[in-house]
C-alpha cells in the first residue's frame, strides 16, 4: 500500500489516477483529510492505511503569494515534511518527497546536479530547501525528487493557462530569458510508481535526485509549442511574442536557469522522462478532447 499526501494537487491527482489504472494499491489523502503539519493527523493516516511507502506531493506552490504568506508556505513546505519524516522514521517507512528547482538561484550556466549548493531566491524556494533539510535530518530512508516547470491535465499550471489565453487573445507574451525543463505530471507519477517496489523492498540508494523532462527550453518556446499544437485542433493561431524578465516583474524572483540534470536518477533507477515536446503534444490533445478539464 502506498500512502499519498496531497491528493488534490496536480501531481497527486495524476499519481492517484495512474495507480488506479495500473491496479496499484494507493490511498490518496487531501489536505482536508490530513494536514501534513499535524503530527496526530499524519500518525492517524499512517496507522489507518498501514502503508509500505509514503509519498508527499503536498506543498504550498503559490510562488508570488509566498512572499507575503510566509507562515503558510513554511507550514506546508518545511514543517509538514519534518512531521512526515519523523513519523516515517518512527514507523520505518520509506518516504518520497517532491521538491523543486527553486532551491537554486539560477546563476549556473549549465544544468544543475544534485550536489550543487542551494541558494533560493525567495520564500517558496527557501521553505522548500528547509523542508529538504528537515527530512535529511530526521529520516535516512528517503528519496527527495527535485523537478521543474511541472504541468499536466490536473490543477493549475502554465500549459493550461496558455491554452485558455490562446482561446481568448490574439497575442500572448511570455518570458524568453528564463530556461528550464518542462516536466509532465504523468512522467513524474510514472517514475514514482516505477521506483516504488524498490523502495518498499528497501533496495534503493537513498538521497536526493533530479527528475525533469528531457530537453531544456524557455517559457516563450514552451508556450509557442503549446499554441502550435492547439492550433491544429482549434484553428486558433494567436501570435506569441518574446519578452524579458524585466518586462514582466513579479513579487518573487525566479531562477534564470532551472535546468536539471536527471542522469543520476536514470542511472540508479533505469527510468527517464520523455522529451518535453512529446508530452506537451499529448497533454494538449488530451485536454482539448475534454474542454471542461482544460479550464479547470
Beta strands, then each sheet from edge to edge (+ up, - down):
strand 1: 2-5
strand 2: 26-29
strand 3: 53-56
strand 4: 94-100
strand 5: 142-147
strand 6: 150-151
strand 7: 171-175
strand 8: 179-180
strand 9: 183-184
strand 10: 207-210
strand 11: 217-218
strand 12: 239-243
sheet 1: 2+ 1+ 3+ 4+ 5+ 10+
sheet 2: 6+ 9+
sheet 3: 7+ 12+
sheet 4: 8+ 11-
end
